[in-house]
């Protein structure tokens, strides 16, 4: 399963990795990038967490652009 919004140019992959895995280490960033390229499948808990992160990001964007 792909997550289309992760491929948007303004999404910071390191930030998403830190929110998803609790760390923005190279390992976690690499793991997220592999899953973004569909080399590995996202786990159900990762999909739930990514949806939560997406809502938070879009809420923050809405707050900055009244």
PQR file of N, CA, C, O and H, with PARSE charges and radii, in Angstrom:
ATOM      1  N   UNK A   1       0.843  -1.177   0.000 -0.4000 1.5000
ATOM      2  CA  UNK A   1       0.000   0.000   0.000 -0.0000 2.0000
ATOM      3  C   UNK A   1       0.888   1.240   0.000  0.5500 1.7000
ATOM      4  O   UNK A   1       1.861   1.323   0.750 -0.5500 1.4000
ATOM      5  N   UNK A   2       0.544   2.186  -0.838 -0.4000 1.5000
ATOM      6  CA  UNK A   2       1.291   3.435  -0.878 -0.0000 2.0000
ATOM      7  C   UNK A   2       0.533   4.507  -0.110  0.5500 1.7000
ATOM      8  O   UNK A   2      -0.683   4.428   0.063 -0.5500 1.4000
ATOM      9  H   UNK A   2      -0.247   2.118  -1.447  0.4000 1.0000
ATOM     10  N   UNK A   3       1.255   5.480   0.333 -0.4000 1.5000
ATOM     11  CA  UNK A   3       0.677   6.618   1.046 -0.0000 2.0000
ATOM     12  C   UNK A   3       1.018   7.848   0.220  0.5500 1.7000
ATOM     13  O   UNK A   3       2.105   8.407   0.363 -0.5500 1.4000
ATOM     14  H   UNK A   3       2.242   5.544   0.192  0.4000 1.0000
ATOM     15  N   UNK A   4       0.086   8.286  -0.658 -0.4000 1.5000
ATOM     16  CA  UNK A   4       0.408   9.334  -1.637 -0.0000 2.0000
ATOM     17  C   UNK A   4       0.904  10.647  -1.040  0.5500 1.7000
ATOM     18  O   UNK A   4       1.781  11.286  -1.622 -0.5500 1.4000
ATOM     19  H   UNK A   4      -0.797   7.832  -0.774  0.4000 1.0000
ATOM     20  N   UNK A   5       0.374  11.064   0.096 -0.4000 1.5000
ATOM     21  CA  UNK A   5       0.754  12.367   0.628 -0.0000 2.0000
ATOM     22  C   UNK A   5       2.209  12.400   1.082  0.5500 1.7000
ATOM     23  O   UNK A   5       2.787  13.481   1.195 -0.5500 1.4000
ATOM     24  H   UNK A   5      -0.338  10.545   0.569  0.4000 1.0000
ATOM     25  N   UNK A   6       2.813  11.249   1.344 -0.4000 1.5000
ATOM     26  CA  UNK A   6       4.228  11.224   1.737 -0.0000 2.0000
ATOM     27  C   UNK A   6       5.138  11.668   0.603  0.5500 1.7000
ATOM     28  O   UNK A   6       6.268  12.091   0.845 -0.5500 1.4000
ATOM     29  H   UNK A   6       2.343  10.371   1.252  0.4000 1.0000
ATOM     30  N   UNK A   7       4.657  11.576  -0.630 -0.4000 1.5000
ATOM     31  CA  UNK A   7       5.476  11.920  -1.789 -0.0000 2.0000
ATOM     32  C   UNK A   7       5.362  13.393  -2.173  0.5500 1.7000
ATOM     33  O   UNK A   7       5.975  13.826  -3.149 -0.5500 1.4000
ATOM     34  H   UNK A   7       3.739  11.233  -0.827  0.4000 1.0000
ATOM     35  N   UNK A   8       4.592  14.155  -1.425 -0.4000 1.5000
ATOM     36  CA  UNK A   8       4.481  15.584  -1.710 -0.0000 2.0000
ATOM     37  C   UNK A   8       5.819  16.257  -1.412  0.5500 1.7000
ATOM     38  O   UNK A   8       6.506  15.867  -0.468 -0.5500 1.4000
ATOM     39  H   UNK A   8       4.094  13.803  -0.633  0.4000 1.0000
ATOM     40  N   UNK A   9       6.193  17.254  -2.195 -0.4000 1.5000
ATOM     41  CA  UNK A   9       7.536  17.840  -2.054 -0.0000 2.0000
ATOM     42  C   UNK A   9       7.781  18.572  -0.737  0.5500 1.7000
ATOM     43  O   UNK A   9       8.934  18.722  -0.331 -0.5500 1.4000
ATOM     44  H   UNK A   9       5.635  17.571  -2.961  0.4000 1.0000
ATOM     45  N   UNK A  10       6.738  19.025  -0.065 -0.4000 1.5000
ATOM     46  CA  UNK A  10       6.949  19.791   1.162 -0.0000 2.0000
ATOM     47  C   UNK A  10       6.922  18.926   2.417  0.5500 1.7000
ATOM     48  O   UNK A  10       7.032  19.460   3.521 -0.5500 1.4000
ATOM     49  H   UNK A  10       5.801  18.903  -0.394  0.4000 1.0000
ATOM     50  N   UNK A  11       6.779  17.617   2.284 -0.4000 1.5000
ATOM     51  CA  UNK A  11       6.765  16.723   3.438 -0.0000 2.0000
ATOM     52  C   UNK A  11       8.203  16.385   3.817  0.5500 1.7000
ATOM     53  O   UNK A  11       8.981  15.910   2.990 -0.5500 1.4000
ATOM     54  H   UNK A  11       6.690  17.184   1.387  0.4000 1.0000
ATOM     55  N   UNK A  12       8.543  16.636   5.076 -0.4000 1.5000
ATOM     56  CA  UNK A  12       9.877  16.355   5.597 -0.0000 2.0000
ATOM     57  C   UNK A  12       9.911  14.899   6.068  0.5500 1.7000
ATOM     58  O   UNK A  12       9.304  14.556   7.082 -0.5500 1.4000
ATOM     59  H   UNK A  12       7.911  17.022   5.748  0.4000 1.0000
ATOM     60  N   UNK A  13      10.616  14.056   5.333 -0.4000 1.5000
ATOM     61  CA  UNK A  13      10.643  12.623   5.624 -0.0000 2.0000
ATOM     62  C   UNK A  13      11.265  12.357   6.992  0.5500 1.7000
ATOM     63  O   UNK A  13      10.821  11.457   7.705 -0.5500 1.4000
ATOM     64  H   UNK A  13      11.109  14.335   4.509  0.4000 1.0000
ATOM     65  N   UNK A  14      12.281  13.123   7.365 -0.4000 1.5000
ATOM     66  CA  UNK A  14      12.901  12.935   8.682 -0.0000 2.0000
ATOM     67  C   UNK A  14      11.904  13.224   9.801  0.5500 1.7000
ATOM     68  O   UNK A  14      11.872  12.513  10.806 -0.5500 1.4000
ATOM     69  H   UNK A  14      12.641  13.854   6.786  0.4000 1.0000
ATOM     70  N   UNK A  15      11.088  14.269   9.628 -0.4000 1.5000
ATOM     71  CA  UNK A  15      10.084  14.600  10.638 -0.0000 2.0000
ATOM     72  C   UNK A  15       9.057  13.477  10.750  0.5500 1.7000
ATOM     73  O   UNK A  15       8.705  13.064  11.855 -0.5500 1.4000
ATOM     74  H   UNK A  15      11.114  14.846   8.812  0.4000 1.0000
ATOM     75  N   UNK A  16       8.582  12.986   9.618 -0.4000 1.5000
ATOM     76  CA  UNK A  16       7.586  11.913   9.629 -0.0000 2.0000
ATOM     77  C   UNK A  16       8.180  10.654  10.260  0.5500 1.7000
ATOM     78  O   UNK A  16       7.505   9.976  11.035 -0.5500 1.4000
ATOM     79  H   UNK A  16       8.868  13.322   8.721  0.4000 1.0000
ATOM     80  N   UNK A  17       9.430  10.336   9.939 -0.4000 1.5000
ATOM     81  CA  UNK A  17      10.087   9.162  10.524 -0.0000 2.0000
ATOM     82  C   UNK A  17      10.213   9.308  12.037  0.5500 1.7000
ATOM     83  O   UNK A  17      10.016   8.341  12.772 -0.5500 1.4000
ATOM     84  H   UNK A  17       9.979  10.887   9.310  0.4000 1.0000
ATOM     85  N   UNK A  18      10.539  10.501  12.501 -0.4000 1.5000
ATOM     86  CA  UNK A  18      10.675  10.695  13.944 -0.0000 2.0000
ATOM     87  C   UNK A  18       9.333  10.573  14.642  0.5500 1.7000
ATOM     88  O   UNK A  18       9.260  10.041  15.750 -0.5500 1.4000
ATOM     89  H   UNK A  18      10.700  11.287  11.904  0.4000 1.0000
ATOM     90  N   UNK A  19       8.274  11.056  14.016 -0.4000 1.5000
ATOM     91  CA  UNK A  19       6.937  10.936  14.604 -0.0000 2.0000
ATOM     92  C   UNK A  19       6.437   9.490  14.544  0.5500 1.7000
ATOM     93  O   UNK A  19       5.725   9.040  15.443 -0.5500 1.4000
ATOM     94  H   UNK A  19       8.334  11.488  13.117  0.4000 1.0000
ATOM     95  N   UNK A  20       6.803   8.775  13.501 -0.4000 1.5000
ATOM     96  CA  UNK A  20       6.325   7.406  13.314 -0.0000 2.0000
ATOM     97  C   UNK A  20       7.080   6.413  14.186  0.5500 1.7000
ATOM     98  O   UNK A  20       6.470   5.567  14.840 -0.5500 1.4000
ATOM     99  H   UNK A  20       7.381   9.140  12.772  0.4000 1.0000
ATOM    100  N   UNK A  21       8.400   6.512  14.199 -0.4000 1.5000
ATOM    101  CA  UNK A  21       9.224   5.525  14.893 -0.0000 2.0000
ATOM    102  C   UNK A  21       9.842   6.040  16.185  0.5500 1.7000
ATOM    103  O   UNK A  21      10.492   5.278  16.900 -0.5500 1.4000
ATOM    104  H   UNK A  21       8.896   7.199  13.669  0.4000 1.0000
ATOM    105  N   UNK A  22       9.656   7.307  16.496 -0.4000 1.5000
ATOM    106  CA  UNK A  22      10.189   7.850  17.736 -0.0000 2.0000
ATOM    107  C   UNK A  22      11.617   8.354  17.628  0.5500 1.7000
ATOM    108  O   UNK A  22      12.199   8.789  18.622 -0.5500 1.4000
ATOM    109  H   UNK A  22       9.128   7.926  15.916  0.4000 1.0000
ATOM    110  N   UNK A  23      12.186   8.300  16.432 -0.4000 1.5000
ATOM    111  CA  UNK A  23      13.561   8.745  16.230 -0.0000 2.0000
ATOM    112  C   UNK A  23      13.742   9.090  14.764  0.5500 1.7000
ATOM    113  O   UNK A  23      13.134   8.466  13.894 -0.5500 1.4000
ATOM    114  H   UNK A  23      11.714   7.947  15.625  0.4000 1.0000
ATOM    115  N   UNK A  24      14.579  10.085  14.489 -0.4000 1.5000
ATOM    116  CA  UNK A  24      14.862  10.404  13.086 -0.0000 2.0000
ATOM    117  C   UNK A  24      16.245   9.890  12.696  0.5500 1.7000
ATOM    118  O   UNK A  24      16.941  10.494  11.880 -0.5500 1.4000
ATOM    119  H   UNK A  24      15.073  10.591  15.196  0.4000 1.0000
ATOM    120  N   UNK A  25      16.626   8.768  13.290 -0.4000 1.5000
ATOM    121  CA  UNK A  25      17.917   8.173  12.945 -0.0000 2.0000
ATOM    122  C   UNK A  25      17.916   7.766  11.475  0.5500 1.7000
ATOM    123  O   UNK A  25      16.863   7.655  10.848 -0.5500 1.4000
ATOM    124  H   UNK A  25      16.061   8.277  13.953  0.4000 1.0000
ATOM    125  N   UNK A  26      19.097   7.549  10.945 -0.4000 1.5000
ATOM    126  CA  UNK A  26      19.201   7.148   9.535 -0.0000 2.0000
ATOM    127  C   UNK A  26      18.481   5.830   9.279  0.5500 1.7000
ATOM    128  O   UNK A  26      17.908   5.630   8.208 -0.5500 1.4000
ATOM    129  H   UNK A  26      19.953   7.639  11.455  0.4000 1.0000
ATOM    130  N   UNK A  27      18.510   4.925  10.265 -0.4000 1.5000
ATOM    131  CA  UNK A  27      17.830   3.639  10.109 -0.0000 2.0000
ATOM    132  C   UNK A  27      16.325   3.838   9.936  0.5500 1.7000
ATOM    133  O   UNK A  27      15.710   3.242   9.051 -0.5500 1.4000
ATOM    134  H   UNK A  27      18.975   5.087  11.135  0.4000 1.0000
ATOM    135  N   UNK A  28      15.740   4.678  10.785 -0.4000 1.5000
ATOM    136  CA  UNK A  28      14.300   4.899  10.697 -0.0000 2.0000
ATOM    137  C   UNK A  28      13.924   5.662   9.432  0.5500 1.7000
ATOM    138  O   UNK A  28      12.899   5.373   8.815 -0.5500 1.4000
ATOM    139  H   UNK A  28      16.239   5.162  11.503  0.4000 1.0000
ATOM    140  N   UNK A  29      14.737   6.624   9.048 -0.4000 1.5000
ATOM    141  CA  UNK A  29      14.472   7.359   7.809 -0.0000 2.0000
ATOM    142  C   UNK A  29      14.590   6.418   6.615  0.5500 1.7000
ATOM    143  O   UNK A  29      13.774   6.475   5.695 -0.5500 1.4000
ATOM    144  H   UNK A  29      15.569   6.859   9.549  0.4000 1.0000
ATOM    145  N   UNK A  30      15.598   5.555   6.628 -0.4000 1.5000
ATOM    146  CA  UNK A  30      15.790   4.582   5.554 -0.0000 2.0000
ATOM    147  C   UNK A  30      14.617   3.608   5.497  0.5500 1.7000
ATOM    148  O   UNK A  30      14.128   3.286   4.414 -0.5500 1.4000
ATOM    149  H   UNK A  30      16.260   5.509   7.376  0.4000 1.0000
ATOM    150  N   UNK A  31      14.163   3.139   6.659 -0.4000 1.5000
ATOM    151  CA  UNK A  31      13.032   2.213   6.710 -0.0000 2.0000
ATOM    152  C   UNK A  31      11.784   2.851   6.111  0.5500 1.7000
ATOM    153  O   UNK A  31      11.067   2.212   5.341 -0.5500 1.4000
ATOM    154  H   UNK A  31      14.560   3.401   7.539  0.4000 1.0000
ATOM    155  N   UNK A  32      11.525   4.099   6.456 -0.4000 1.5000
ATOM    156  CA  UNK A  32      10.365   4.798   5.909 -0.0000 2.0000
ATOM    157  C   UNK A  32      10.509   4.976   4.400  0.5500 1.7000
ATOM    158  O   UNK A  32       9.544   4.784   3.659 -0.5500 1.4000
ATOM    159  H   UNK A  32      12.108   4.619   7.081  0.4000 1.0000
ATOM    160  N   UNK A  33      11.696   5.337   3.942 -0.4000 1.5000
ATOM    161  CA  UNK A  33      11.904   5.519   2.503 -0.0000 2.0000
ATOM    162  C   UNK A  33      11.726   4.210   1.739  0.5500 1.7000
ATOM    163  O   UNK A  33      11.184   4.217   0.634 -0.5500 1.4000
ATOM    164  H   UNK A  33      12.479   5.493   4.543  0.4000 1.0000
ATOM    165  N   UNK A  34      12.170   3.090   2.301 -0.4000 1.5000
ATOM    166  CA  UNK A  34      11.971   1.792   1.652 -0.0000 2.0000
ATOM    167  C   UNK A  34      10.489   1.478   1.539  0.5500 1.7000
ATOM    168  O   UNK A  34      10.032   0.965   0.518 -0.5500 1.4000
ATOM    169  H   UNK A  34      12.611   3.084   3.199  0.4000 1.0000
ATOM    170  N   UNK A  35       9.746   1.784   2.580 -0.4000 1.5000
ATOM    171  CA  UNK A  35       8.312   1.508   2.555 -0.0000 2.0000
ATOM    172  C   UNK A  35       7.590   2.461   1.614  0.5500 1.7000
ATOM    173  O   UNK A  35       6.586   2.093   1.004 -0.5500 1.4000
ATOM    174  H   UNK A  35      10.118   2.201   3.410  0.4000 1.0000
ATOM    175  N   UNK A  36       8.093   3.677   1.497 -0.4000 1.5000
ATOM    176  CA  UNK A  36       7.499   4.625   0.553 -0.0000 2.0000
ATOM    177  C   UNK A  36       7.690   4.145  -0.883  0.5500 1.7000
ATOM    178  O   UNK A  36       6.834   4.379  -1.736 -0.5500 1.4000
ATOM    179  H   UNK A  36       8.908   3.976   1.993  0.4000 1.0000
ATOM    180  N   UNK A  37       8.808   3.475  -1.150 -0.4000 1.5000
ATOM    181  CA  UNK A  37       9.092   2.973  -2.497 -0.0000 2.0000
ATOM    182  C   UNK A  37       8.449   1.609  -2.735  0.5500 1.7000
ATOM    183  O   UNK A  37       8.688   0.983  -3.768 -0.5500 1.4000
ATOM    184  H   UNK A  37       9.503   3.286  -0.456  0.4000 1.0000
ATOM    185  N   UNK A  38       7.645   1.151  -1.797 -0.4000 1.5000
ATOM    186  CA  UNK A  38       6.936  -0.133  -1.862 -0.0000 2.0000
ATOM    187  C   UNK A  38       7.877  -1.329  -1.841  0.5500 1.7000
ATOM    188  O   UNK A  38       7.501  -2.415  -2.282 -0.5500 1.4000
ATOM    189  H   UNK A  38       7.452   1.660  -0.958  0.4000 1.0000
ATOM    190  N   UNK A  39       9.083  -1.149  -1.342 -0.4000 1.5000
ATOM    191  CA  UNK A  39       9.993  -2.277  -1.194 -0.0000 2.0000
ATOM    192  C   UNK A  39       9.538  -3.169  -0.041  0.5500 1.7000
ATOM    193  O   UNK A  39       9.781  -4.376  -0.046 -0.5500 1.4000
ATOM    194  H   UNK A  39       9.389  -0.267  -0.984  0.4000 1.0000
ATOM    195  N   UNK A  40       8.879  -2.567   0.941 -0.4000 1.5000
ATOM    196  CA  UNK A  40       8.297  -3.290   2.062 -0.0000 2.0000
ATOM    197  C   UNK A  40       6.896  -2.745   2.276  0.5500 1.7000
ATOM    198  O   UNK A  40       6.600  -1.605   1.915 -0.5500 1.4000
ATOM    199  H   UNK A  40       8.682  -1.587   0.945  0.4000 1.0000
ATOM    200  N   UNK A  41       6.040  -3.564   2.863 -0.4000 1.5000
ATOM    201  CA  UNK A  41       4.666  -3.130   3.127 -0.0000 2.0000
ATOM    202  C   UNK A  41       4.591  -2.422   4.478  0.5500 1.7000
ATOM    203  O   UNK A  41       5.314  -2.762   5.415 -0.5500 1.4000
ATOM    204  H   UNK A  41       6.280  -4.490   3.156  0.4000 1.0000
ATOM    205  N   UNK A  42       3.706  -1.436   4.558 -0.4000 1.5000
ATOM    206  CA  UNK A  42       3.450  -0.782   5.832 -0.0000 2.0000
ATOM    207  C   UNK A  42       2.639  -1.713   6.721  0.5500 1.7000
ATOM    208  O   UNK A  42       1.735  -2.404   6.252 -0.5500 1.4000
ATOM    209  H   UNK A  42       3.119  -1.160   3.797  0.4000 1.0000
ATOM    210  N   UNK A  43       2.968  -1.724   7.995 -0.4000 1.5000
ATOM    211  CA  UNK A  43       2.193  -2.477   8.977 -0.0000 2.0000
ATOM    212  C   UNK A  43       0.908  -1.705   9.277  0.5500 1.7000
ATOM    213  O   UNK A  43       0.867  -0.490   9.081 -0.5500 1.4000
ATOM    214  H   UNK A  43       3.703  -1.163   8.375  0.4000 1.0000
ATOM    215  N   UNK A  44      -0.149  -2.388   9.751 -0.4000 1.5000
ATOM    216  CA  UNK A  44      -1.405  -1.683  10.065 -0.0000 2.0000
ATOM    217  C   UNK A  44      -1.223  -0.546  11.075  0.5500 1.7000
ATOM    218  O   UNK A  44      -1.850   0.505  10.940 -0.5500 1.4000
ATOM    219  H   UNK A  44      -0.116  -3.375   9.911  0.4000 1.0000
ATOM    220  N   UNK A  45      -0.365  -0.750  12.091 -0.4000 1.5000
ATOM    221  CA  UNK A  45      -0.168   0.308  13.079 -0.0000 2.0000
ATOM    222  C   UNK A  45       0.537   1.509  12.456  0.5500 1.7000
ATOM    223  O   UNK A  45       0.307   2.649  12.860 -0.5500 1.4000
ATOM    224  H   UNK A  45       0.144  -1.604  12.200  0.4000 1.0000
ATOM    225  N   UNK A  46       1.403   1.248  11.466 -0.4000 1.5000
ATOM    226  CA  UNK A  46       2.094   2.344  10.790 -0.0000 2.0000
ATOM    227  C   UNK A  46       1.107   3.169   9.964  0.5500 1.7000
ATOM    228  O   UNK A  46       1.201   4.395   9.926 -0.5500 1.4000
ATOM    229  H   UNK A  46       1.590   0.322  11.138  0.4000 1.0000
ATOM    230  N   UNK A  47       0.169   2.501   9.310 -0.4000 1.5000
ATOM    231  CA  UNK A  47      -0.848   3.211   8.528 -0.0000 2.0000
ATOM    232  C   UNK A  47      -1.687   4.092   9.443  0.5500 1.7000
ATOM    233  O   UNK A  47      -1.971   5.242   9.107 -0.5500 1.4000
ATOM    234  H   UNK A  47       0.092   1.505   9.342  0.4000 1.0000
ATOM    235  N   UNK A  48      -2.088   3.562  10.597 -0.4000 1.5000
ATOM    236  CA  UNK A  48      -2.875   4.353  11.550 -0.0000 2.0000
ATOM    237  C   UNK A  48      -2.088   5.565  12.026  0.5500 1.7000
ATOM    238  O   UNK A  48      -2.619   6.675  12.080 -0.5500 1.4000
ATOM    239  H   UNK A  48      -1.858   2.628  10.870  0.4000 1.0000
ATOM    240  N   UNK A  49      -0.835   5.356  12.365 -0.4000 1.5000
ATOM    241  CA  UNK A  49       0.006   6.457  12.847 -0.0000 2.0000
ATOM    242  C   UNK A  49       0.254   7.475  11.737  0.5500 1.7000
ATOM    243  O   UNK A  49       0.253   8.678  12.000 -0.5500 1.4000
ATOM    244  H   UNK A  49      -0.403   4.455  12.321  0.4000 1.0000
ATOM    245  N   UNK A  50       0.466   7.016  10.500 -0.4000 1.5000
ATOM    246  CA  UNK A  50       0.668   7.933   9.377 -0.0000 2.0000
ATOM    247  C   UNK A  50      -0.575   8.777   9.123  0.5500 1.7000
ATOM    248  O   UNK A  50      -0.466   9.960   8.801 -0.5500 1.4000
ATOM    249  H   UNK A  50       0.466   6.039  10.287  0.4000 1.0000
ATOM    250  N   UNK A  51      -1.752   8.179   9.266 -0.4000 1.5000
ATOM    251  CA  UNK A  51      -2.983   8.952   9.103 -0.0000 2.0000
ATOM    252  C   UNK A  51      -3.098  10.023  10.186  0.5500 1.7000
ATOM    253  O   UNK A  51      -3.555  11.135   9.921 -0.5500 1.4000
ATOM    254  H   UNK A  51      -1.840   7.218   9.528  0.4000 1.0000
ATOM    255  N   UNK A  52      -2.682   9.683  11.402 -0.4000 1.5000
ATOM    256  CA  UNK A  52      -2.695  10.659  12.492 -0.0000 2.0000
ATOM    257  C   UNK A  52      -1.698  11.787  12.208  0.5500 1.7000
ATOM    258  O   UNK A  52      -2.016  12.958  12.413 -0.5500 1.4000
ATOM    259  H   UNK A  52      -2.311   8.779  11.617  0.4000 1.0000
ATOM    260  N   UNK A  53      -0.514  11.447  11.745 -0.4000 1.5000
ATOM    261  CA  UNK A  53       0.504  12.447  11.413 -0.0000 2.0000
ATOM    262  C   UNK A  53      -0.001  13.353  10.296  0.5500 1.7000
ATOM    263  O   UNK A  53       0.193  14.568  10.342 -0.5500 1.4000
ATOM    264  H   UNK A  53      -0.256  10.495  11.578  0.4000 1.0000
ATOM    265  N   UNK A  54      -0.651  12.761   9.289 -0.4000 1.5000
ATOM    266  CA  UNK A  54      -1.196  13.543   8.173 -0.0000 2.0000
ATOM    267  C   UNK A  54      -2.219  14.553   8.677  0.5500 1.7000
ATOM    268  O   UNK A  54      -2.198  15.714   8.268 -0.5500 1.4000
ATOM    269  H   UNK A  54      -0.809  11.774   9.252  0.4000 1.0000
ATOM    270  N   UNK A  55      -3.115  14.121   9.563 -0.4000 1.5000
ATOM    271  CA  UNK A  55      -4.119  15.034  10.104 -0.0000 2.0000
ATOM    272  C   UNK A  55      -3.456  16.178  10.864  0.5500 1.7000
ATOM    273  O   UNK A  55      -3.867  17.331  10.732 -0.5500 1.4000
ATOM    274  H   UNK A  55      -3.132  13.178   9.895  0.4000 1.0000
ATOM    275  N   UNK A  56      -2.438  15.867  11.654 -0.4000 1.5000
ATOM    276  CA  UNK A  56      -1.727  16.904  12.405 -0.0000 2.0000
ATOM    277  C   UNK A  56      -1.040  17.894  11.468  0.5500 1.7000
ATOM    278  O   UNK A  56      -1.102  19.104  11.686 -0.5500 1.4000
ATOM    279  H   UNK A  56      -2.104  14.931  11.761  0.4000 1.0000
ATOM    280  N   UNK A  57      -0.383  17.380  10.420 -0.4000 1.5000
ATOM    281  CA  UNK A  57       0.311  18.258   9.473 -0.0000 2.0000
ATOM    282  C   UNK A  57      -0.671  19.165   8.739  0.5500 1.7000
ATOM    283  O   UNK A  57      -0.432  20.366   8.610 -0.5500 1.4000
ATOM    284  H   UNK A  57      -0.333  16.397  10.242  0.4000 1.0000
ATOM    285  N   UNK A  58      -1.773  18.598   8.261 -0.4000 1.5000
ATOM    286  CA  UNK A  58      -2.743  19.406   7.530 -0.0000 2.0000
ATOM    287  C   UNK A  58      -3.445  20.396   8.453  0.5500 1.7000
ATOM    288  O   UNK A  58      -3.824  21.484   8.018 -0.5500 1.4000
ATOM    289  H   UNK A  58      -1.967  17.623   8.366  0.4000 1.0000
ATOM    290  N   UNK A  59      -3.623  20.031   9.726 -0.4000 1.5000
ATOM    291  CA  UNK A  59      -4.194  20.967  10.691 -0.0000 2.0000
ATOM    292  C   UNK A  59      -3.239  22.139  10.903  0.5500 1.7000
ATOM    293  O   UNK A  59      -3.667  23.292  10.943 -0.5500 1.4000
ATOM    294  H   UNK A  59      -3.315  19.148  10.080  0.4000 1.0000
ATOM    295  N   UNK A  60      -1.934  21.840  11.039 -0.4000 1.5000
ATOM    296  CA  UNK A  60      -0.940  22.898  11.215 -0.0000 2.0000
ATOM    297  C   UNK A  60      -0.886  23.800   9.996  0.5500 1.7000
ATOM    298  O   UNK A  60      -0.757  25.016  10.134 -0.5500 1.4000
ATOM    299  H   UNK A  60      -1.586  20.903  11.007  0.4000 1.0000
ATOM    300  N   UNK A  61      -0.982  23.225   8.802 -0.4000 1.5000
ATOM    301  CA  UNK A  61      -0.988  24.032   7.581 -0.0000 2.0000
ATOM    302  C   UNK A  61      -2.211  24.935   7.538  0.5500 1.7000
ATOM    303  O   UNK A  61      -2.122  26.084   7.107 -0.5500 1.4000
ATOM    304  H   UNK A  61      -1.087  22.237   8.689  0.4000 1.0000
ATOM    305  N   UNK A  62      -3.342  24.424   7.980 -0.4000 1.5000
ATOM    306  CA  UNK A  62      -4.562  25.224   8.008 -0.0000 2.0000
ATOM    307  C   UNK A  62      -4.465  26.367   9.003  0.5500 1.7000
ATOM    308  O   UNK A  62      -5.028  27.437   8.771 -0.5500 1.4000
ATOM    309  H   UNK A  62      -3.414  23.490   8.330  0.4000 1.0000
ATOM    310  N   UNK A  63      -3.763  26.158  10.104 -0.4000 1.5000
ATOM    311  CA  UNK A  63      -3.595  27.201  11.111 -0.0000 2.0000
ATOM    312  C   UNK A  63      -2.682  28.311  10.609  0.5500 1.7000
ATOM    313  O   UNK A  63      -2.870  29.477  10.957 -0.5500 1.4000
ATOM    314  H   UNK A  63      -3.306  25.289  10.293  0.4000 1.0000
ATOM    315  N   UNK A  64      -1.698  27.955   9.795 -0.4000 1.5000
ATOM    316  CA  UNK A  64      -0.743  28.947   9.302 -0.0000 2.0000
ATOM    317  C   UNK A  64      -1.313  29.767   8.156  0.5500 1.7000
ATOM    318  O   UNK A  64      -0.873  30.893   7.927 -0.5500 1.4000
ATOM    319  H   UNK A  64      -1.545  27.008   9.512  0.4000 1.0000
ATOM    320  N   UNK A  65      -2.281  29.223   7.435 -0.4000 1.5000
ATOM    321  CA  UNK A  65      -2.877  29.916   6.289 -0.0000 2.0000
ATOM    322  C   UNK A  65      -4.348  30.207   6.565  0.5500 1.7000
ATOM    323  O   UNK A  65      -5.215  29.438   6.149 -0.5500 1.4000
ATOM    324  H   UNK A  65      -2.639  28.308   7.621  0.4000 1.0000
ATOM    325  N   UNK A  66      -4.643  31.307   7.259 -0.4000 1.5000
ATOM    326  CA  UNK A  66      -6.048  31.592   7.608 -0.0000 2.0000
ATOM    327  C   UNK A  66      -6.915  31.886   6.407  0.5500 1.7000
ATOM    328  O   UNK A  66      -8.110  32.141   6.556 -0.5500 1.4000
ATOM    329  H   UNK A  66      -3.938  31.932   7.596  0.4000 1.0000
TER
END
